[in-house]
Amino acid sequence: MIYAIGIDSDRTFRHFIRQTHQRGIEVRAINLREVILSGDWRLTLPDDGMSWVSVGDKKLPLDPNGAYYCRIIDLSSVQSDMAMAMRWRSLLAALCVWLEHIPGVVINRPGGRTDNSSKPLHEYSLQSWGFNVPPSLTSSDPELLAAFASFGKTIVKPASGIRADSRLVTPEEFFDFHPSQGPVHLQRYVAGADVRAHVVGDQVHAEIINCPQIDYRRSYQEAQYSPWELPDALNKQIIQATAAFGLQFAGWDFKVTEDEQYWCLEANPMPGYDGYDIRADGKITESLLALLTQQNTVKQFPNDTLITDEILAEIQCSEIYETIQSLKAHWITRGQEPASFFTLGTASYLDFLNLPDFAGDYYNRAKQYNLLLQKHFSWLYELVKQSLETQLQAPVNYHPDFALPGFHIWETPAIFTKSTASVHFDLQYQNLHWQDKENIDFQRTISFTLPIKLPHLGGGLNVWDLTYDEYINGRDPNYLGDVEVMKRFRNKTVHPYNIGKIVIHGGHSLHQIAAIAQVDPGDERITLQGHGIYDNGQWLLYW
């Protein structure tokens, strides 16, 4: 079931409902204004299957495994009745928390990037992601504002996320400006065409707008609209940034100059896309519906299949590497010298073992390291989550009680040059305490590796066409070491790794770290490692 949540006066909300109906797709529209005026709500976490909202006498059940397209607009600030304002705040607070934690598909989750509501912070964030952003100033000082405007063409924009028109300003406008009227947000004007690009998952729908006026939204009748293709590198950049912001849907605004330089103005986390969609013959809605219906077509993951997806650029891998090095004091030594390696994070296959220097309290250590990893790599976890949701065609979440995926760190002496690494099936989930075992499909597992740094001769994974089920059913119960015998009669495939390209496999095929011919001085092998298991309509990730 697809749910659309919004208010009846929102043109984009109405457009989405109309488009789904025209395609013959069932959608349950929830008008928050009607809920406030005549209804009630019950939203529980963890969801007990009994969450609902009502309009009048009609109760509308909410499926936590459903798909939700949300345009949540808070009208509490425009209410003259304080009690009515409190109802708006109460409903939206409960609804946003509920949508943030349910396993279903939500476009977009309320916890996604929200710095768009502060334009100075938002522009700084975009710059940190490598986008060209025009210089700007936010101030209440009339002298500073006038000086900024005197250096070149300047536009004034809202400092918050409230929609308003942009226009040119002159230094003279600040001569009688009083600081109590501020702050004001100014930005250097960029001459050129406007480009609007809607990112929906891994799809981009772009349009170029040529308009003689400063703000084409005010003068839309004078504007000329045409489909547009962004440069490949920029296309990839906005897809990755959208995922890192915790969003599946975003509207990106650019100015493109005559010499084809792109200047990023903003990334809108709740884009009003209806006009662009009409000109694009409904392709944006089609992409939205493809995401919203993905949980109904959960991909079966064959044991002998590997999926790869390039999710990091080389510069991003370098940034992650530098961060890992800066956290060296937190590395956990594993194994014995000289072949010891390290982890940054808690690993269930290590921290449940009763061996010297390996044993630990997994759950306490996981809490400790999860805080550290989330602080430094939250954007990376969002990228991994987005990639897996796309590849697996199902919701993906990190298990709240288990360790986050962490890093394997192999320095020069420990890198394998012979096939002596562990040959194994990934069965770590057998160590963990699962609360809802009846809903978990222990036959449907994944493991993934994301290479951050590799030796000069590379790295990879050996995989045999021998599954755990075959091993269990075919082995001699009196001889537990027969996996070594069985694999001699099976085919082995070496899958090379590439920096920044995640590799996903079923985990239940026999596999091993691939050795390389030789190690050069200074070689390192650093990978992000994680596992997943299918639980009641979603993949739960852990390490």
Sequence and secondary structure as in RCSB ss.txt:
>XXXX:A:sequence
MIYAIGIDSDRTFRHFIRQTHQRGIEVRAINLREVILSGDWRLTLPDDGMSWVSVGDKKLPLDPNGAYYCRIIDL
SSVQSDMAMAMRWRSLLAALCVWLEHIPGVVINRPGGRTDNSSKPLHEYSLQSWGFNVPPSLTSSDPELLAAFAS
FGKTIVKPASGIRADSRLVTPEEFFDFHPSQGPVHLQRYVAGADVRAHVVGDQVHAEIINCPQIDYRRSYQEAQY
SPWELPDALNKQIIQATAAFGLQFAGWDFKVTEDEQYWCLEANPMPGYDGYDIRADGKITESLLALLTQQNTVKQ
FPNDTLITDEILAEIQCSEIYETIQSLKAHWITRGQEPASFFTLGTASYLDFLNLPDFAGDYYNRAKQYNLLLQK
HFSWLYELVKQSLETQLQAPVNYHPDFALPGFHIWETPAIFTKSTASVHFDLQYQNLHWQDKENIDFQRTISFTL
PIKLPHLGGGLNVWDLTYDEYINGRDPNYLGDVEVMKRFRNKTVHPYNIGKIVIHGGHSLHQIAAIAQVDPGDER
ITLQGHGIYDNGQWLLYW
>XXXX:A:secstr
 EEEEE TT HHHHHHHHHHHHTT  EEEEEHHHHHHH  EE  SS  S  EEEETTEEEE  TTSEEEE     
GGG SSHHHHHHHHHHHHHHHHHHHH SSEEET TTS  GGGBHHHHHHHHHHTT     EEEES HHHHHHHHH
TS EEEE SBSS    EEE GGGGTT  GGG  EEEEE   SEEEEEEEETTEEEEEEEE SSS TTTTGGG EE
EEE   HHHHHHHHHHHHHTT SEEEEEEEE TT  EEEEEEESS   HHHHHHTTTHHHHHHHHHHTGGGS   
  TT EEEEE   HHHHHHHHHHHHHTGGG EEES TTS EEEES  HHHHT  STTT   HHHHHHHHHHHHHH
HHHHHHHHHHHHHHHHHTS EEE TTS   EEEEEEGGGS SSS S  B   GGGGS  TTGGGEEEEEEEEEEE
EEE  TT  EEEEEEEEHHHHHHHS TT TTTHHHHHTTS EEEEE  TTEEEEE S EEEEE   S   TT EE
EEEEEEEEEETTEEEEE 
